[in-house]
Amino acid sequence: MSGTLNKVMLIGHLGDDVKMHYFDDKNCVGRFPLATNETYTSKQTNERISNTEWHNIVVRNKAAEICEKYLSKGDKVYIEGRIKTRKWNDDKGIERYSTEIQCTDFTFLSTKKDSQEHSSNQSNQSNQPSPASNPNKDTAEPEQTDDLPF
């Protein structure tokens, strides 16, 4: 095989809100940390062990603006991209390296707000009586819950 491949696919939770940096030529960059978890059972102790890996995500221009608008800390997202290592000199002249994921595609999977609403809806539904247990409801009339044309 003569070609090479640099492709990353991650599903994880944002560790912080998207931080934006705008340039003079109307371009921008968004950065955020993404946490992925690995859970396994230790064969020696039968304990469940969980490891978190942190990834630095970089997204550019329109995609960065979309991420800034819709994503916040705790949201679950699918990221596709490639690994890129940057090298620079810090204030003291020491060479530093940073490995980042240059995002090329993303999908919002769930937001923290959605999961909070879902859990509160489930608790509210469990406290309400089911329609079959309501003796005052006329059962001869069909229940219409949506406006679907079929």
C-alpha positions as CSV (number, residue, x, y, z in Angstrom):
1,M,0.0,0.0,0.0
2,S,1.6,3.3,-1.1
3,G,-0.8,5.7,0.6
4,T,-1.0,6.8,4.2
5,L,-4.0,7.6,6.4
6,N,-4.4,10.1,9.3
7,K,-8.0,9.8,10.5
8,V,-9.4,10.1,14.0
9,M,-13.0,9.3,15.1
10,L,-14.0,10.2,18.6
11,I,-17.2,10.2,20.7
12,G,-16.9,12.1,23.9
13,H,-18.0,14.9,26.2
14,L,-16.8,18.5,26.1
15,G,-14.6,19.3,29.1
16,D,-15.2,23.1,28.6
17,D,-17.1,25.5,26.4
18,V,-15.7,26.3,23.0
19,K,-13.0,29.1,23.1
20,M,-12.9,31.2,20.0
21,H,-10.1,33.2,18.5
22,Y,-10.9,35.6,15.6
23,F,-8.4,36.8,13.0
24,D,-8.3,40.0,11.0
25,D,-9.2,38.3,7.7
26,K,-12.6,37.1,9.1
27,N,-11.3,33.6,9.8
28,C,-11.7,32.0,13.2
29,V,-10.6,29.0,15.2
30,G,-12.5,27.3,18.0
31,R,-10.8,25.1,20.6
32,F,-12.2,22.7,23.2
33,P,-11.1,19.7,25.2
34,L,-12.9,16.4,24.6
35,A,-13.0,13.5,27.1
36,T,-13.2,9.9,26.1
37,N,-13.5,7.1,28.7
38,E,-12.3,3.6,28.7
39,T,-13.7,1.2,31.3
40,Y,-12.6,-2.3,32.0
41,T,-12.5,-4.9,34.8
42,S,-9.1,-5.7,36.3
43,K,-8.4,-9.4,36.2
44,Q,-6.3,-9.3,39.4
45,T,-8.8,-7.4,41.6
46,N,-12.1,-7.7,39.7
47,E,-12.5,-3.9,40.1
48,R,-14.0,-1.7,37.4
49,I,-11.3,0.7,36.3
50,S,-12.1,3.8,34.3
51,N,-9.5,5.9,32.4
52,T,-10.2,9.3,30.9
53,E,-8.2,10.5,27.9
54,W,-8.3,14.2,27.0
55,H,-8.1,15.4,23.4
56,N,-7.5,19.0,22.2
57,I,-10.0,19.6,19.4
58,V,-9.5,22.4,16.9
59,V,-12.3,23.5,14.5
60,R,-12.1,26.3,12.0
61,N,-14.3,29.1,10.5
62,K,-18.0,28.4,10.0
63,A,-17.8,25.0,11.8
64,A,-16.2,26.8,14.8
65,E,-19.0,29.3,14.9
66,I,-21.6,26.5,14.8
67,C,-19.8,24.7,17.6
68,E,-19.6,27.8,19.7
69,K,-23.3,28.5,19.3
70,Y,-24.6,25.0,20.0
71,L,-22.1,23.2,22.2
72,S,-21.3,23.7,25.9
73,K,-19.4,21.8,28.6
74,G,-20.8,18.3,29.1
75,D,-22.3,17.9,25.7
76,K,-21.7,14.7,23.8
77,V,-20.3,15.0,20.3
78,Y,-18.9,12.8,17.5
79,I,-15.7,14.3,16.0
80,E,-13.9,13.3,12.8
81,G,-10.6,14.7,11.9
82,R,-6.8,14.2,11.8
83,I,-4.0,14.3,14.3
84,K,-1.7,17.4,14.0
85,T,1.3,18.1,16.2
86,R,2.3,21.8,16.6
87,K,5.7,23.0,17.8
88,W,6.5,26.4,19.3
89,N,8.9,28.2,21.6
90,D,7.4,29.4,24.9
91,D,8.3,32.7,26.7
92,K,11.6,31.2,28.0
93,G,12.6,29.9,24.6
94,I,11.9,26.3,25.5
95,E,10.5,24.1,22.6
96,R,6.9,23.0,23.3
97,Y,4.7,20.5,21.5
98,S,1.0,20.1,21.4
99,T,-1.0,17.3,19.8
100,E,-4.4,18.3,18.5
101,I,-7.3,16.9,16.5
102,Q,-8.0,19.1,13.5
103,C,-11.8,18.5,13.2
104,T,-13.1,18.0,9.7
105,D,-16.6,16.8,10.5
106,F,-18.8,16.6,13.6
107,T,-22.2,15.5,14.8
108,F,-24.0,16.7,17.9
109,L,-25.2,13.6,19.8
110,S,-26.7,15.1,22.9
111,T,-26.6,18.2,25.0
112,K,-26.3,18.4,28.7
113,K,-29.6,20.3,28.6
114,D,-31.3,17.5,26.6
115,S,-30.2,14.9,29.0
116,Q,-31.4,16.9,32.0
117,E,-34.8,17.5,30.4
118,H,-35.0,13.8,29.5
119,S,-34.4,12.7,33.1
120,S,-36.9,15.2,34.5
121,N,-39.5,14.2,31.9
122,Q,-39.0,10.5,32.9
123,S,-39.5,11.3,36.6
124,N,-42.6,13.4,35.8
125,Q,-44.1,10.6,33.7
126,S,-43.6,8.1,36.5
127,N,-45.6,10.2,38.9
128,Q,-48.6,10.7,36.5
129,P,-51.3,8.0,36.3
130,S,-51.4,6.1,33.0
131,P,-54.4,6.8,30.7
132,A,-55.8,3.2,31.3
133,S,-55.9,3.8,35.0
134,N,-58.0,7.1,34.7
135,P,-61.6,6.0,35.3
136,N,-63.1,9.4,34.2
137,K,-61.7,9.2,30.7
138,D,-64.1,8.1,27.9
139,T,-62.4,5.1,26.3
140,A,-64.6,5.0,23.3
141,E,-62.9,8.1,21.8
142,P,-59.6,7.5,20.2
143,E,-56.7,9.4,21.6
144,Q,-55.1,11.9,19.1
145,T,-51.5,12.8,20.1
146,D,-50.0,14.1,16.9
147,D,-50.9,15.7,13.6
148,L,-49.3,13.1,11.3
149,P,-51.1,12.8,7.9
150,F,-51.0,9.0,7.8
